[in-house]
Amino acid sequence: MTVLAAAVALIGSLFFALGAALQQFEAASKGEFSLRVLLRRPRWLVGGASITVGAALHLFALSLGPLTVVQPMGVASLLFALPIAAGLHGRRPAKAELAAACAVSIGLIALVMMVPAATEPPHLTGADGVAMLTGAALVALLCWGVASRVSPAPRTALLAIAAGVMYGATATLMRVLVEGTSWDVWLIAAIPLPALAALMLLQRAYAIGHFAVAFAALQVTDPLTAVTFGALLLGEPLPANGLAATAAALVAAAGTVALARTTPLTR
């Protein structure tokens, strides 16, 4: 079952990578940019459907095998996404891109392997939920404000980081809703708010053209945010070896910085 879980998670990563590459291709195309316009583009919608399939396969894999096996397979989506996105834009991924993507993947795999599993069902009070969403929104707004004052590659990273923070908040709410022993109606009402904000921020990041930067920054920020919220609000444990976890995060961050120096994916 463990081997099957790994295989399902790997296939899910492929679907997630394909969806992200398709959405970036449409977001970076010429013409008016808005979520309303993207929703009218069949290729962008197919990308969204592919991401949904990938997420569903990831959840199914978690029901078959342990998190320590499934999560590393999910990180492989970056390695799948780079060649797919490059092919859509009519070029091959450079060796420097692939090497940087490997650094991001290695750092993330090491990090997720060090996060201990939660021992109790998560519970989030309404006050803590408001504080979490407020904090995530403030970080996202700060990234948005700074992004307008920097060059394209850092702007892409900042917008993707903002999206990752909002997705991390969404994942925390989803965990409480799915795994918690009790939940309130406000959870269902609150989940679409950070999810929609994250979607819009990520499409803005994709539109700039540095797909690898956006995707890597998202993959690094999303789990880090979820782990932070889990520790602060849900009482979940942090990695026992803080030095090793920091080193893994720095490797992933260094890979993202290296990706920022590569050629942007634009038509």
Secondary structure, 3 states (H helix, E strand, C coil): CHHHHHHHHHHHHHHHHHHHHHHHHHHCCCCCCCHHHHCCCHHHHHHHHHHHHHHHHHHHHHHHCCHHHHHHHHHCHHHHHHHHHHHHCCCCCCHHHHHHHHHHHHHHHHHHHHCCCCCCCCCCCHHHHHHHHHHHHHHHHHHHHHHCCCCHHHHHHHHHHHHHHHHHHHHHHHHHHHHCCCCCHHHHHHCHHHHHHHHHHHHHHHHHCCHHHHHHHHHHHHHHHHHHHHHHHCCCCCCCCHHHHHHHHHHHHHHHHHHHCCCCCCC
